[in-house]
Amino acid sequence: MADHSRVPRTIGGIADALSGSRRAQFLAELMQAEQGPELDSVLTAWWGRAMLDTDPDRDQVHAAAKAGILPTTTMEAIRVRRRTRADQP
């Protein structure tokens, strides 16, 4: 299961997890976004990128993707898994 605490879902948390040009790009997009759905969209997209950038298994995942052996799933399997989790106490 993913460790969502690795990158706080805040402007500062995301900026701290990014480096160099990626941080600059995040901040540029952030400065242009209007409050509301547009800002939420920027934060959500960049939080995902920051989580990937800080994933301790990043190199192995990248290698598996390049080799064509990265495990995949279907959207239907994800829906079933979410429904099952929602039904659990």
N, CA, C and O atoms as a printed pandas DataFrame, in Angstrom:
     atom_number atom_name residue_name chain_id  residue_number  x_coord  y_coord  z_coord
0              1         N          MET        A               1    0.844   -1.184    0.000
1              2        CA          MET        A               1    0.000    0.000    0.000
2              3         C          MET        A               1    0.885    1.241    0.000
3              4         O          MET        A               1    1.925    1.268    0.658
4              5         N          ALA        A               2    0.476    2.251   -0.729
5              6        CA          ALA        A               2    1.263    3.472   -0.863
6              7         C          ALA        A               2    1.320    4.242    0.452
7              8         O          ALA        A               2    0.357    4.274    1.218
8              9         N          ASP        A               3    2.463    4.854    0.690
9             10        CA          ASP        A               3    2.640    5.694    1.874
10            11         C          ASP        A               3    2.318    7.131    1.490
11            12         O          ASP        A               3    3.187    7.860    1.009
12            13         N          HIS        A               4    1.062    7.541    1.703
13            14        CA          HIS        A               4    0.630    8.874    1.303
14            15         C          HIS        A               4    1.212    9.963    2.201
15            16         O          HIS        A               4    1.116   11.144    1.871
16            17         N          SER        A               5    1.814    9.587    3.329
17            18        CA          SER        A               5    2.415   10.584    4.211
18            19         C          SER        A               5    3.809   10.984    3.741
19            20         O          SER        A               5    4.397   11.926    4.270
20            21         N          ARG        A               6    4.337   10.274    2.752
21            22        CA          ARG        A               6    5.681   10.567    2.250
22            23         C          ARG        A               6    5.754   12.003    1.716
23            24         O          ARG        A               6    6.752   12.693    1.921
24            25         N          VAL        A               7    4.709   12.441    1.042
25            26        CA          VAL        A               7    4.644   13.802    0.521
26            27         C          VAL        A               7    3.360   14.432    1.046
27            28         O          VAL        A               7    2.269   14.058    0.617
28            29         N          PRO        A               8    3.476   15.383    1.966
29            30        CA          PRO        A               8    2.262   16.054    2.442
30            31         C          PRO        A               8    1.532   16.709    1.269
31            32         O          PRO        A               8    2.158   17.279    0.375
32            33         N          ARG        A               9    0.229   16.621    1.285
33            34        CA          ARG        A               9   -0.572   17.166    0.182
34            35         C          ARG        A               9   -0.815   18.661    0.413
35            36         O          ARG        A               9   -1.947   19.131    0.524
36            37         N          THR        A              10    0.307   19.379    0.479
37            38        CA          THR        A              10    0.298   20.830    0.675
38            39         C          THR        A              10    1.235   21.451   -0.359
39            40         O          THR        A              10    2.049   20.758   -0.969
40            41         N          ILE        A              11    1.110   22.755   -0.547
41            42        CA          ILE        A              11    2.001   23.437   -1.487
42            43         C          ILE        A              11    3.457   23.237   -1.064
43            44         O          ILE        A              11    4.306   22.901   -1.889
44            45         N          GLY        A              12    3.739   23.442    0.214
45            46        CA          GLY        A              12    5.098   23.273    0.708
46            47         C          GLY        A              12    5.589   21.842    0.616
47            48         O          GLY        A              12    6.737   21.597    0.244
48            49         N          GLY        A              13    4.722   20.890    0.954
49            50        CA          GLY        A              13    5.108   19.480    0.893
50            51         C          GLY        A              13    5.451   19.048   -0.516
51            52         O          GLY        A              13    6.434   18.340   -0.737
52            53         N          ILE        A              14    4.639   19.477   -1.468
53            54        CA          ILE        A              14    4.878   19.128   -2.868
54            55         C          ILE        A              14    6.153   19.800   -3.358
55            56         O          ILE        A              14    6.988   19.155   -3.992
56            57         N          ALA        A              15    6.312   21.093   -3.071
57            58        CA          ALA        A              15    7.507   21.821   -3.513
58            59         C          ALA        A              15    8.773   21.203   -2.931
59            60         O          ALA        A              15    9.783   21.096   -3.626
60            61         N          ASP        A              16    8.731   20.799   -1.669
61            62        CA          ASP        A              16    9.905   20.189   -1.035
62            63         C          ASP        A              16   10.277   18.852   -1.666
63            64         O          ASP        A              16   11.449   18.478   -1.686
64            65         N          ALA        A              17    9.282   18.131   -2.180
65            66        CA          ALA        A              17    9.539   16.814   -2.761
66            67         C          ALA        A              17   10.076   16.898   -4.184
67            68         O          ALA        A              17   10.664   15.939   -4.685
68            69         N          LEU        A              18    9.881   18.024   -4.828
69            70        CA          LEU        A              18   10.352   18.210   -6.203
70            71         C          LEU        A              18   11.697   18.906   -6.191
71            72         O          LEU        A              18   12.063   19.553   -5.210
72            73         N          SER        A              19   12.429   18.772   -7.282
73            74        CA          SER        A              19   13.716   19.464   -7.333
74            75         C          SER        A              19   13.896   20.157   -8.672
75            76         O          SER        A              19   13.254   19.816   -9.665
76            77         N          GLY        A              20   14.771   21.122   -8.669
77            78        CA          GLY        A              20   15.187   21.804   -9.885
78            79         C          GLY        A              20   14.059   22.339  -10.742
79            80         O          GLY        A              20   13.180   23.062  -10.273
80            81         N          SER        A              21   14.107   21.966  -12.008
81            82        CA          SER        A              21   13.153   22.504  -12.967
82            83         C          SER        A              21   11.734   22.021  -12.702
83            84         O          SER        A              21   10.773   22.711  -13.043
84            85         N          ARG        A              22   11.591   20.847  -12.101
85            86        CA          ARG        A              22   10.239   20.354  -11.793
86            87         C          ARG        A              22    9.601   21.238  -10.713
87            88         O          ARG        A              22    8.416   21.560  -10.800
88            89         N          ARG        A              23   10.368   21.625   -9.712
89            90        CA          ARG        A              23    9.845   22.521   -8.677
90            91         C          ARG        A              23    9.478   23.871   -9.300
91            92         O          ARG        A              23    8.430   24.438   -8.990
92            93         N          ALA        A              24   10.330   24.373  -10.162
93            94        CA          ALA        A              24   10.056   25.655  -10.816
94            95         C          ALA        A              24    8.790   25.577  -11.663
95            96         O          ALA        A              24    7.988   26.511  -11.667
96            97         N          GLN        A              25    8.609   24.483  -12.370
97            98        CA          GLN        A              25    7.414   24.314  -13.192
98            99         C          GLN        A              25    6.158   24.243  -12.317
99           100         O          GLN        A              25    5.135   24.847  -12.639
100          101         N          PHE        A              26    6.246   23.496  -11.204
101          102        CA          PHE        A              26    5.129   23.410  -10.270
102          103         C          PHE        A              26    4.755   24.796   -9.753
103          104         O          PHE        A              26    3.586   25.180   -9.769
104          105         N          LEU        A              27    5.750   25.534   -9.299
105          106        CA          LEU        A              27    5.479   26.857   -8.746
106          107         C          LEU        A              27    4.923   27.808   -9.796
107          108         O          LEU        A              27    4.059   28.628   -9.483
108          109         N          ALA        A              28    5.400   27.715  -11.039
109          110        CA          ALA        A              28    4.883   28.563  -12.113
110          111         C          ALA        A              28    3.411   28.251  -12.374
111          112         O          ALA        A              28    2.591   29.161  -12.502
112          113         N          GLU        A              29    3.079   26.959  -12.453
113          114        CA          GLU        A              29    1.681   26.578  -12.665
114          115         C          GLU        A              29    0.817   26.998  -11.481
115          116         O          GLU        A              29   -0.317   27.444  -11.656
116          117         N          LEU        A              30    1.353   26.855  -10.301
117          118        CA          LEU        A              30    0.638   27.230   -9.085
118          119         C          LEU        A              30    0.317   28.724   -9.078
119          120         O          LEU        A              30   -0.786   29.125   -8.707
120          121         N          MET        A              31    1.274   29.535   -9.484
121          122        CA          MET        A              31    1.096   30.987   -9.471
122          123         C          MET        A              31    0.065   31.448  -10.501
123          124         O          MET        A              31   -0.519   32.521  -10.354
124          125         N          GLN        A              32   -0.159   30.650  -11.532
125          126        CA          GLN        A              32   -1.107   31.019  -12.583
126          127         C          GLN        A              32   -2.515   30.493  -12.321
127          128         O          GLN        A              32   -3.475   30.959  -12.934
128          129         N          ALA        A              33   -2.643   29.528  -11.418
129          130        CA          ALA        A              33   -3.940   28.876  -11.189
130          131         C          ALA        A              33   -4.857   29.758  -10.349
131          132         O          ALA        A              33   -4.432   30.410   -9.395
132          133         N          GLU        A              34   -6.132   29.754  -10.740
133          134        CA          GLU        A              34   -7.130   30.464   -9.951
134          135         C          GLU        A              34   -7.613   29.575   -8.818
135          136         O          GLU        A              34   -7.637   28.351   -8.941
136          137         N          GLN        A              35   -8.000   30.211   -7.705
137          138        CA          GLN        A              35   -8.522   29.471   -6.566
138          139         C          GLN        A              35   -9.743   28.686   -7.008
139          140         O          GLN        A              35  -10.566   29.181   -7.778
140          141         N          GLY        A              36   -9.854   27.472   -6.522
141          142        CA          GLY        A              36  -10.985   26.619   -6.874
142          143         C          GLY        A              36  -10.515   25.403   -7.651
143          144         O          GLY        A              36   -9.420   24.898   -7.404
144          145         N          PRO        A              37  -11.327   24.924   -8.588
145          146        CA          PRO        A              37  -11.000   23.689   -9.308
146          147         C          PRO        A              37   -9.667   23.730  -10.038
147          148         O          PRO        A              37   -8.968   22.719  -10.101
148          149         N          GLU        A              38   -9.303   24.878  -10.590
149          150        CA          GLU        A              38   -8.029   24.971  -11.316
150          151         C          GLU        A              38   -6.848   24.764  -10.373
151          152         O          GLU        A              38   -5.923   24.020  -10.697
152          153         N          LEU        A              39   -6.869   25.408   -9.225
153          154        CA          LEU        A              39   -5.808   25.248   -8.238
154          155         C          LEU        A              39   -5.793   23.821   -7.702
155          156         O          LEU        A              39   -4.727   23.226   -7.543
156          157         N          ASP        A              40   -6.961   23.276   -7.427
157          158        CA          ASP        A              40   -7.059   21.886   -6.960
158          159         C          ASP        A              40   -6.448   20.928   -7.972
159          160         O          ASP        A              40   -5.764   19.975   -7.598
160          161         N          SER        A              41   -6.693   21.182   -9.251
161          162        CA          SER        A              41   -6.163   20.329  -10.311
162          163         C          SER        A              41   -4.638   20.378  -10.356
163          164         O          SER        A              41   -3.987   19.345  -10.508
164          165         N          VAL        A              42   -4.070   21.571  -10.226
165          166        CA          VAL        A              42   -2.605   21.715  -10.221
166          167         C          VAL        A              42   -2.021   20.958   -9.032
167          168         O          VAL        A              42   -1.051   20.215   -9.184
168          169         N          LEU        A              43   -2.603   21.141   -7.855
169          170        CA          LEU        A              43   -2.090   20.470   -6.656
170          171         C          LEU        A              43   -2.196   18.954   -6.782
171          172         O          LEU        A              43   -1.268   18.235   -6.414
172          173         N          THR        A              44   -3.306   18.471   -7.294
173          174        CA          THR        A              44   -3.495   17.025   -7.433
174          175         C          THR        A              44   -2.491   16.437   -8.423
175          176         O          THR        A              44   -1.870   15.412   -8.143
176          177         N          ALA        A              45   -2.334   17.075   -9.566
177          178        CA          ALA        A              45   -1.402   16.562  -10.576
178          179         C          ALA        A              45    0.031   16.552  -10.059
179          180         O          ALA        A              45    0.749   15.566  -10.228
180          181         N          TRP        A              46    0.444   17.637   -9.436
181          182        CA          TRP        A              46    1.822   17.716   -8.969
182          183         C          TRP        A              46    2.065   16.876   -7.723
183          184         O          TRP        A              46    3.188   16.421   -7.506
184          185         N          TRP        A              47    1.045   16.657   -6.899
185          186        CA          TRP        A              47    1.224   15.759   -5.762
186          187         C          TRP        A              47    1.512   14.349   -6.279
187          188         O          TRP        A              47    2.372   13.648   -5.745
188          189         N          GLY        A              48    0.787   13.943   -7.317
189          190        CA          GLY        A              48    1.041   12.635   -7.911
190          191         C          GLY        A              48    2.454   12.524   -8.456
191          192         O          GLY        A              48    3.118   11.504   -8.274
192          193         N          ARG        A              49    2.909   13.566   -9.120
193          194        CA          ARG        A              49    4.285   13.553   -9.648
194          195         C          ARG        A              49    5.303   13.514   -8.517
195          196         O          ARG        A              49    6.311   12.814   -8.612
196          197         N          ALA        A              50    5.046   14.261   -7.451
197          198        CA          ALA        A              50    5.961   14.266   -6.305
198          199         C          ALA        A              50    5.995   12.895   -5.640
199          200         O          ALA        A              50    7.054   12.431   -5.219
200          201         N          MET        A              51    4.830   12.246   -5.545
201          202        CA          MET        A              51    4.799   10.892   -4.972
202          203         C          MET        A              51    5.631    9.940   -5.824
203          204         O          MET        A              51    6.373    9.118   -5.288
204          205         N          LEU        A              52    5.513   10.042   -7.130
205          206        CA          LEU        A              52    6.316    9.181   -8.008
206          207         C          LEU        A              52    7.800    9.503   -7.885
207          208         O          LEU        A              52    8.630    8.594   -7.853
208          209         N          ASP        A              53    8.139   10.782   -7.815
209          210        CA          ASP        A              53    9.546   11.180   -7.711
210          211         C          ASP        A              53   10.194   10.678   -6.427
211          212         O          ASP        A              53   11.399   10.423   -6.401
212          213         N          THR        A              54    9.411   10.533   -5.365
213          214        CA          THR        A              54    9.975   10.127   -4.078
214          215         C          THR        A              54    9.709    8.657   -3.745
215          216         O          THR        A              54    9.999    8.209   -2.635
216          217         N          ASP        A              55    9.165    7.918   -4.692
217          218        CA          ASP        A              55    8.874    6.497   -4.463
218          219         C          ASP        A              55   10.185    5.735   -4.284
219          220         O          ASP        A              55   11.038    5.768   -5.171
220          221         N          PRO        A              56   10.360    5.047   -3.150
221          222        CA          PRO        A              56   11.614    4.318   -2.933
222          223         C          PRO        A              56   11.814    3.184   -3.949
223          224         O          PRO        A              56   12.940    2.726   -4.144
224          225         N          ASP        A              57   10.743    2.734   -4.592
225          226        CA          ASP        A              57   10.829    1.668   -5.595
226          227         C          ASP        A              57   10.852    2.220   -7.019
227          228         O          ASP        A              57   10.678    1.473   -7.982
228          229         N          ARG        A              58   11.063    3.513   -7.146
229          230        CA          ARG        A              58   10.973    4.181   -8.444
230          231         C          ARG        A              58   11.862    3.537   -9.505
231          232         O          ARG        A              58   11.407    3.306  -10.626
232          233         N          ASP        A              59   13.099    3.247   -9.179
233          234        CA          ASP        A              59   14.017    2.681  -10.167
234          235         C          ASP        A              59   13.553    1.311  -10.646
235          236         O          ASP        A              59   13.641    1.006  -11.835
236          237         N          GLN        A              60   13.057    0.480   -9.720
237          238        CA          GLN        A              60   12.578   -0.841  -10.100
238          239         C          GLN        A              60   11.315   -0.748  -10.958
239          240         O          GLN        A              60   11.152   -1.498  -11.920
240          241         N          VAL        A              61   10.429    0.177  -10.601
241          242        CA          VAL        A              61    9.194    0.365  -11.375
242          243         C          VAL        A              61    9.541    0.850  -12.778
243          244         O          VAL        A              61    8.977    0.367  -13.760
244          245         N          HIS        A              62   10.454    1.790  -12.876
245          246        CA          HIS        A              62   10.871    2.322  -14.174
246          247         C          HIS        A              62   11.487    1.214  -15.030
247          248         O          HIS        A              62   11.181    1.100  -16.217
248          249         N          ALA        A              63   12.351    0.403  -14.426
249          250        CA          ALA        A              63   12.988   -0.688  -15.168
250          251         C          ALA        A              63   11.947   -1.707  -15.643
251          252         O          ALA        A              63   12.016   -2.185  -16.776
252          253         N          ALA        A              64   10.993   -2.035  -14.785
253          254        CA          ALA        A              64    9.941   -2.990  -15.172
254          255         C          ALA        A              64    9.085   -2.424  -16.300
255          256         O          ALA        A              64    8.696   -3.152  -17.214
256          257         N          ALA        A              65    8.793   -1.130  -16.237
257          258        CA          ALA        A              65    8.001   -0.508  -17.304
258          259         C          ALA        A              65    8.761   -0.548  -18.630
259          260         O          ALA        A              65    8.184   -0.864  -19.670
260          261         N          LYS        A              66   10.054   -0.227  -18.590
261          262        CA          LYS        A              66   10.865   -0.254  -19.816
262          263         C          LYS        A              66   10.978   -1.669  -20.373
263          264         O          LYS        A              66   11.036   -1.862  -21.587
264          265         N          ALA        A              67   11.007   -2.657  -19.479
265          266        CA          ALA        A              67   11.132   -4.049  -19.909
266          267         C          ALA        A              67    9.794   -4.660  -20.330
267          268         O          ALA        A              67    9.743   -5.777  -20.843
268          269         N          GLY        A              68    8.722   -3.914  -20.106
269          270        CA          GLY        A              68    7.395   -4.418  -20.478
270          271         C          GLY        A              68    6.849   -5.456  -19.524
271          272         O          GLY        A              68    5.979   -6.244  -19.894
272          273         N          ILE        A              69    7.354   -5.465  -18.290
273          274        CA          ILE        A              69    6.902   -6.474  -17.319
274          275         C          ILE        A              69    6.234   -5.849  -16.094
275          276         O          ILE        A              69    6.041   -6.513  -15.076
276          277         N          LEU        A              70    5.888   -4.576  -16.201
277          278        CA          LEU        A              70    5.210   -3.903  -15.092
278          279         C          LEU        A              70    3.804   -4.462  -14.959
279          280         O          LEU        A              70    3.051   -4.466  -15.932
280          281         N          PRO        A              71    3.433   -4.939  -13.769
281          282        CA          PRO        A              71    2.074   -5.467  -13.607
282          283         C          PRO        A              71    1.038   -4.387  -13.907
283          284         O          PRO        A              71    1.208   -3.225  -13.540
284          285         N          THR        A              72   -0.010   -4.782  -14.564
285          286        CA          THR        A              72   -1.095   -3.853  -14.893
286          287         C          THR        A              72   -2.409   -4.423  -14.390
287          288         O          THR        A              72   -2.488   -5.582  -13.983
288          289         N          THR        A              73   -3.426   -3.598  -14.424
289          290        CA          THR        A              73   -4.761   -4.033  -14.014
290          291         C          THR        A              73   -5.769   -3.329  -14.900
291          292         O          THR        A              73   -5.419   -2.428  -15.662
292          293         N          THR        A              74   -7.002   -3.736  -14.799
293          294        CA          THR        A              74   -8.067   -3.104  -15.574
294          295         C          THR        A              74   -8.841   -2.146  -14.680
295          296         O          THR        A              74   -8.795   -2.241  -13.453
296          297         N          MET        A              75   -9.545   -1.232  -15.308
297          298        CA          MET        A              75  -10.397   -0.319  -14.538
298          299         C          MET        A              75  -11.490   -1.107  -13.813
299          300         O          MET        A              75  -11.873   -0.745  -12.700
300          301         N          GLU        A              76  -11.988   -2.164  -14.420
301          302        CA          GLU        A              76  -13.022   -2.972  -13.771
302          303         C          GLU        A              76  -12.474   -3.616  -12.496
303          304         O          GLU        A              76  -13.176   -3.670  -11.486
304          305         N          ALA        A              77  -11.255   -4.096  -12.528
305          306        CA          ALA        A              77  -10.657   -4.692  -11.332
306          307         C          ALA        A              77  -10.509   -3.639  -10.226
307          308         O          ALA        A              77  -10.707   -3.937   -9.048
308          309         N          ILE        A              78  -10.167   -2.429  -10.611
309          310        CA          ILE        A              78  -10.048   -1.347   -9.630
310          311         C          ILE        A              78  -11.414   -1.033   -9.028
311          312         O          ILE        A              78  -11.532   -0.837   -7.818
312          313         N          ARG        A              79  -12.450   -0.984   -9.875
313          314        CA          ARG        A              79  -13.808   -0.723   -9.378
314          315         C          ARG        A              79  -14.240   -1.787   -8.376
315          316         O          ARG        A              79  -14.794   -1.471   -7.323
316          317         N          VAL        A              80  -13.985   -3.046   -8.711
317          318        CA          VAL        A              80  -14.356   -4.151   -7.824
318          319         C          VAL        A              80  -13.617   -4.028   -6.500
319          320         O          VAL        A              80  -14.215   -4.194   -5.437
320          321         N          ARG        A              81  -12.316   -3.736   -6.558
321          322        CA          ARG        A              81  -11.518   -3.597   -5.336
322          323         C          ARG        A              81  -12.046   -2.446   -4.479
323          324         O          ARG        A              81  -12.111   -2.571   -3.256
324          325         N          ARG        A              82  -12.419   -1.336   -5.098
325          326        CA          ARG        A              82  -12.948   -0.189   -4.345
326          327         C          ARG        A              82  -14.299   -0.528   -3.713
327          328         O          ARG        A              82  -14.562   -0.167   -2.565
328          329         N          ARG        A              83  -15.158   -1.228   -4.475
329          330        CA          ARG        A              83  -16.459   -1.616   -3.919
330          331         C          ARG        A              83  -16.257   -2.555   -2.737
331          332         O          ARG        A              83  -16.944   -2.434   -1.722
332          333         N          THR        A              84  -15.331   -3.477   -2.861
333          334        CA          THR        A              84  -15.069   -4.426   -1.774
334          335         C          THR        A              84  -14.574   -3.698   -0.532
335          336         O          THR        A              84  -15.014   -3.992    0.580
336          337         N          ARG        A              85  -13.669   -2.758   -0.717
337          338        CA          ARG        A              85  -13.167   -1.982    0.424
338          339         C          ARG        A              85  -14.269   -1.143    1.056
339          340         O          ARG        A              85  -14.325   -1.009    2.278
340          341         N          ALA        A              86  -15.142   -0.580    0.235
341          342        CA          ALA        A              86  -16.228    0.242    0.758
342          343         C          ALA        A              86  -17.214   -0.582    1.581
343          344         O          ALA        A              86  -17.836   -0.068    2.510
344          345         N          ASP        A              87  -17.353   -1.852    1.238
345          346        CA          ASP        A              87  -18.289   -2.727    1.962
346          347         C          ASP        A              87  -17.717   -3.233    3.283
347          348         O          ASP        A              87  -18.456   -3.758    4.116
348          349         N          GLN        A              88  -16.406   -3.081    3.481
349          350        CA          GLN        A              88  -15.773   -3.557    4.709
350          351         C          GLN        A              88  -15.920   -2.504    5.805
351          352         O          GLN        A              88  -15.889   -1.304    5.533
352          353         N          PRO        A              89  -16.084   -2.972    7.059
353          354        CA          PRO        A              89  -16.248   -2.017    8.180
354          355         C          PRO        A              89  -14.988   -1.241    8.461
355          356         O          PRO        A              89  -14.965   -0.407    9.366
